[in-house]
């Protein structure tokens, strides 16, 4: 979980996309091999009345949408997702 106080979902998505691009350029070494890594991320913004659980559910749903869309990407939670 990464919290970005004061950032709206669009700004958070852009910041994470920049982080992903930087992360892709890193080369790691271990177990006798060199490798690169990526990540996927889901972005959600707290809504009035949200508890932590509801916020994390929306972020998690966006994360799985990112993975389902091909991984190594950032997806913003839709306004309709996870209405519990």
N, C-alpha and C positions, 0 to 999 in steps of 0.2 A: 504494500500500500504506500502510495506517495501522495501526500497532501500538498496542495498548492493554494494556500489561502489568498483570496483576492482574485484568483484567476477564474474566468468563466470556462465552460467546457471547450469552446473553440480555442482559446488561448492555451489551455492545458494540452489539448491535442497537438497543437503546433509545437509546443515545447517538447513533448514526448517524441514527436516525429523527428525533431532535430537530435534528440538524445539517441534515438534508434540509429540514425544515419552515422553518428559518431561511433556508436558501439560496434556497428558493422565493420569498421575499419581496424578494430583491435585484433591482434593475432595472439592467441594464447598457446602455451606450450605445456605439455604434461603427458606422462606415460609414453615418452618417446615420440610424440607426434605434435604437430602444430595444427591448430584449428581456430575457426572463427565462430562467433555466436551471434544470434539475433534474439529478439523477444517480441512478444505481442502484448498489447495493453488495451484495457477498456477504460474509458473515461466517463465519469458521471459527476453531475453537480448536485449538491444538496438542495432539496426543495423544502419549502415551509412545512413543518410538521414531520419531516424525515427523522427517523432514528438512524443510528449507525448501521443497523442490520439492513434496512431498506436501501440505503445508499450503497452499501457493499453488494447487495443483490443486483442492482442495476449495473454497477461497474463490472461485476463478474459476468453478467449476461453479455455485456459489450466485449469483454475479453474473449469469451467463447465464440462470439460472432467474428472477431478478428482471426482467431485460429481457424474457424470454418471457412473463412474467405481466402485462406492461403497462407496464414501465419506471417510473421515479421511485419506487422502493421499495427496501427492504432485506430480503434473504432470508438466513436462517441455514442453513448447510450441514447436511444431514441426517446422522445418525450412519452411515448406510449409504453415503453418496456417496464415490466415488473410493477404492475399496479396492485399492491397487496394491502 
